[in-house]
Amino acid sequence: MLDRSKLGREAVRVKGWLGAHKWLLLRRLSQLGILALFLVGPWFGLWIVKGNLAASMTLDVLPLTDPHVLLQSMLSGVTPQNSAIIGVVLVLVFYFLVGGRVYCSWVCPVNMITDLAAWLRRKLGIRATSQISRNTRYWMLGLTLVLPLVTGSIVWELVNPVSMTFRGIVFGVGAAWVILLGVFLFDLLVAKDGWCGHICPVGAFYGLVGKKSLLKVNAANRQACDDCNECFVICPEPHVIRPALKGAKRGTGPVILSSDCTNCGRCIDICGKHVFGYGGRHAAETRTETHEGMVNRGVRV
């Protein structure tokens, strides 16, 4: 049975501390760096990026628009401007290439709060108590699209923790911190990875956007797996790992194809056997299947 108090020790021994936390550190640098770009304007008058994660303009040239927000806006009866449409196209192309739920792990500031709750759960040995279905987030996504039709307004953005985080940091809105505290306590005490993995409609939306994305995590070195199960413990969407790692179905390749995967790299960091890595959607699958085929035919590689 896995001793959770020793989680990650093998990776640190093999890779060193930095090597075993590389992708975590890069994610934090990305999340905090993006926040800083938005905040240097209102805080210091240096307007590199204007707006927020819903809609922004970088250096007065590059528009970026959240497609989920624009869709809600259109359903509420608003005609989008050309810059908003261009911004949506740019965002969709980006997330098609790198994976939609990269937004969740590399951009969203709320992820830092839910990661903290997950870490504390493991340290305190708190077990999951809720049986919330992961499909709940898709019902929530549907609700965010129905409400604009009914009310004529973008209701979700009034309570969206991401939007409220920005308002709280910039304007000191007290309600924002109450919502974020609620998300933290929900993940800590009620459901493991509850907000991002079960409830958040934004993650559900970007999962659909990146369903056929080109960049994927793969278990190309899965023959080295020693069944320590640390990747399953650390992964916020552990159900995505088994098909690629264990070949759950005959002929299943080593690429994690599920759109639920956030491309966070936690499985890469935690594995002392170097089982996981980033790669193309098809390249790693082809390479590893060829390797396994040669092994099955008795060819030394």
Sequence and secondary structure as in RCSB ss.txt:
>XXXX:A:sequence
MLDRSKLGREAVRVKGWLGAHKWLLLRRLSQLGILALFLVGPWFGLWIVKGNLAASMTLDVLPLTDPHVLLQSML
SGVTPQNSAIIGVVLVLVFYFLVGGRVYCSWVCPVNMITDLAAWLRRKLGIRATSQISRNTRYWMLGLTLVLPLV
TGSIVWELVNPVSMTFRGIVFGVGAAWVILLGVFLFDLLVAKDGWCGHICPVGAFYGLVGKKSLLKVNAANRQAC
DDCNECFVICPEPHVIRPALKGAKRGTGPVILSSDCTNCGRCIDICGKHVFGYGGRHAAETRTETHEGMVNRGVR
V
>XXXX:A:secstr
   GGGTTHHHHHHHHHHHHTHHHHHHHHHHHHHHHHHHHHHHHS  SEEE SSEEEETTTEEEE HHHHHHHHH
TT    HHHHHHHHHHHHHHHHH TTHIIIII THHHHHHHHHHHHHHHT        TTHHHHHHHHHHHHHHH
HSS THHHH HHHHHHHHHHH  HHHHHHHHHHHHIIIII TTHIIIII HHHHHHHHHTTT SEEEE TTGGG 
    HHHHH SSGGGHHHHHH SSTT  SB   TT     HHHHH TT   EEEETTHHHHHHHHHHHHHHTT  
 
